[in-house]
């Protein structure tokens, strides 16, 4: 699943994949794989990502998740 909202938030805040990876204590490759949907997103990681943006996980991931389910 491609996380469009996540990429938009990252870009709006001027964050790079490398910056996000550092904040999350993961590799940049791992983070990019999450963002593009090549790697599954755990609830724990969704919470960590949401904290970087001072948001709730649902605010970032719910819409993308529901759009995929409806297809």
N, C-alpha and C positions, 0 to 999 in steps of 0.2 A: 504494500500500500504506500503510495506516495503521499507524504505529509505536506501539502501545499501551504497550509496556515503556518506551519513551523518554519518553512523556508521564508515566507513573507515576513514573519516576526523577526527572524534573524537578520534579514536584509534591512528592514525598517530601523532596527536598532544599531545597524552598522557592525554587526558581529560576523566574524568569519567562522568557518567550520573549525578551524584550529582553535579559536577562542572558545567556542562552545565545548570542544573536546577537553580543553584545559579546565574549564569550569566544572565539567562532569567527571573529570578524572578518567577519561577514556582516550583512545587514539582518535585522531582526526578522521582516519579511514572508517573506523567504527561509527562515528557520528554521522558521516556522510551516508553510510549505508542505512542508518536509521531514517534519515531524512528522505532518501530516495525509495525506501521500502524494501531494500535488499536484505535487511536484517529485521527480525521481529522486535517490536518494542514491548518491553516488560512494563508492568504498572509502576514498579519502583523507578525505572528510568524515566517514565513519563512524568512522575512527580518531581524528579530532580530537574528535568528540563523546564517544567512549569515554574519551579522556584527561581531559575535564572531570569525569567521574565516577570516574576512576581505575579503569577497567574495560577489558576487551577488547571489541572490536566484537561478537564472537559472543555475548557475555553479554547484550548489549542487543538485537541485531537478528535473531539466528538463529531464535528461536521464531516471531516474526511472519513471517519469510520462509518458513519451512517450512510454517506453517499456510496461507499463501496458495497455495503449490505443491500442497498436498494437496487443495485445493478443486476 
